[in-house]
Amino acid sequence: MTITRYKSETIIPTTLEEAKAIAINTLNEKIDAAYKNYLAQYPEIEQASFTQKATEAFKVVKDNTLDLSETPYLTMLTGGENKELRNALATAISEKVKFITGLETFAVSKRDEIKAAKSIEAVEKIDITIPSLG
């Protein structure tokens, strides 16, 4: 049986459920750390508007002929009158969102894999190393 480290404690799982809980908690810690490292690239003021910018960016990616009034925040950020600039910003934002989406997809996939494991050994073989996503 492998010794697992979780929150600076050495734990030897004795049941399958305990092994799964440790693996999921460890995965969650790694996902949180990767996300925080990603966010650290941006000032808080930009972070505060991520959701609004992403929502508007998705609209533009879906239809780049969308009127500027349909994307007030992106339009404001690009000077208010230039659809090409707004569209370019929307594309850049949607690329940034791909990192977060990739991280979330990885987390869900690995959690499902952990939950489906039939033995402690199977849980311990699951690689929860965060891949390079961006």
C-alpha positions as CSV (number, residue, x, y, z in Angstrom):
1,M,0.0,0.0,0.0
2,T,1.3,3.4,-0.9
3,I,1.6,6.2,1.6
4,T,-0.2,9.3,0.4
5,R,0.6,12.9,1.5
6,Y,-2.4,15.2,2.0
7,K,-2.2,18.6,3.6
8,S,1.2,17.8,5.0
9,E,0.0,14.7,6.7
10,T,1.1,11.2,5.8
11,I,-1.9,9.0,5.4
12,I,-2.1,5.3,4.5
13,P,-5.6,4.7,3.2
14,T,-7.1,1.5,4.6
15,T,-10.4,1.5,2.7
16,L,-11.3,2.2,-0.9
17,E,-13.5,5.1,0.1
18,E,-10.7,6.7,2.1
19,A,-8.3,6.3,-0.8
20,K,-10.9,8.0,-3.1
21,A,-11.5,10.8,-0.7
22,I,-7.7,11.5,-0.4
23,A,-7.3,11.4,-4.1
24,I,-10.2,13.7,-4.8
25,N,-9.0,16.2,-2.1
26,T,-5.5,16.1,-3.5
27,L,-6.8,16.6,-7.0
28,N,-9.0,19.6,-5.8
29,E,-5.9,21.2,-4.1
30,K,-3.9,20.9,-7.4
31,I,-6.7,22.3,-9.5
32,D,-7.2,25.2,-7.1
33,A,-3.4,25.9,-7.1
34,A,-3.3,25.8,-10.9
35,Y,-6.3,28.1,-11.1
36,K,-4.9,30.6,-8.6
37,N,-1.6,30.6,-10.5
38,Y,-3.4,31.4,-13.7
39,L,-5.4,34.2,-12.1
40,A,-2.3,35.7,-10.5
41,Q,-1.3,36.8,-14.0
42,Y,-4.1,39.3,-14.0
43,P,-4.8,42.3,-11.7
44,E,-7.9,41.9,-9.5
45,I,-9.8,44.5,-11.5
46,E,-9.5,42.3,-14.6
47,Q,-10.4,39.2,-12.6
48,A,-13.6,40.9,-11.3
49,S,-14.9,41.3,-14.8
50,F,-13.9,37.9,-16.2
51,T,-17.4,36.5,-16.2
52,Q,-18.9,39.5,-17.9
53,K,-16.2,39.6,-20.5
54,A,-16.4,35.9,-21.2
55,T,-20.2,36.1,-21.6
56,E,-19.9,38.8,-24.1
57,A,-17.0,37.2,-25.9
58,F,-19.0,34.0,-26.4
59,K,-21.7,36.0,-28.1
60,V,-19.2,37.6,-30.4
61,V,-17.5,34.3,-31.2
62,K,-20.9,32.9,-32.1
63,D,-21.8,35.9,-34.3
64,N,-19.1,38.4,-35.0
65,T,-21.6,40.7,-36.8
66,L,-23.4,41.3,-33.5
67,D,-24.2,44.9,-32.9
68,L,-21.8,46.7,-30.5
69,S,-24.7,47.5,-28.2
70,E,-25.1,43.8,-27.5
71,T,-21.6,43.7,-25.9
72,P,-21.4,46.9,-23.9
73,Y,-18.5,45.9,-21.7
74,L,-16.2,44.8,-24.6
75,T,-17.3,47.7,-26.7
76,M,-16.4,50.1,-23.9
77,L,-13.0,48.4,-23.5
78,T,-12.2,48.9,-27.1
79,G,-13.2,52.5,-27.4
80,G,-16.9,52.2,-28.2
81,E,-17.0,52.3,-32.0
82,N,-14.8,49.6,-33.6
83,K,-16.4,46.2,-34.2
84,E,-13.1,44.8,-35.4
85,L,-11.3,45.7,-32.2
86,R,-14.2,44.3,-30.2
87,N,-14.1,41.1,-32.2
88,A,-10.3,40.8,-31.7
89,L,-10.7,41.3,-27.9
90,A,-13.5,38.7,-27.8
91,T,-11.3,36.2,-29.6
92,A,-8.5,36.8,-27.1
93,I,-10.8,36.4,-24.2
94,S,-12.3,33.2,-25.5
95,E,-8.7,31.8,-25.8
96,K,-8.1,32.6,-22.1
97,V,-11.4,30.9,-21.2
98,K,-10.1,27.7,-22.9
99,F,-7.5,27.3,-20.1
100,I,-10.1,27.4,-17.4
101,T,-12.4,25.1,-19.4
102,G,-9.5,22.7,-19.9
103,L,-8.7,22.7,-16.3
104,E,-12.3,22.1,-15.3
105,T,-12.6,19.3,-17.9
106,F,-9.5,17.6,-16.6
107,A,-10.8,17.8,-13.0
108,V,-14.2,16.4,-13.8
109,S,-12.6,13.6,-15.8
110,K,-10.1,12.6,-13.1
111,R,-12.8,12.8,-10.4
112,D,-15.0,10.4,-12.4
113,E,-12.0,8.1,-12.9
114,I,-11.3,8.1,-9.1
115,K,-14.9,7.5,-8.3
116,A,-15.0,4.5,-10.7
117,A,-11.9,2.9,-9.3
118,K,-12.5,-0.6,-7.9
119,S,-9.4,-0.9,-5.6
120,I,-7.0,1.2,-3.6
121,E,-4.3,0.3,-6.0
122,A,-6.4,1.5,-8.9
123,V,-6.9,4.8,-7.2
124,E,-3.2,5.2,-6.5
125,K,-2.4,4.5,-10.2
126,I,-4.5,7.5,-11.4
127,D,-2.2,10.3,-12.5
128,I,-3.5,13.6,-11.2
129,T,-0.6,15.7,-12.5
130,I,-2.1,18.8,-14.0
131,P,-1.3,18.9,-17.7
132,S,-0.1,22.0,-19.5
133,L,-3.2,23.7,-20.7
134,G,-2.1,27.0,-22.1
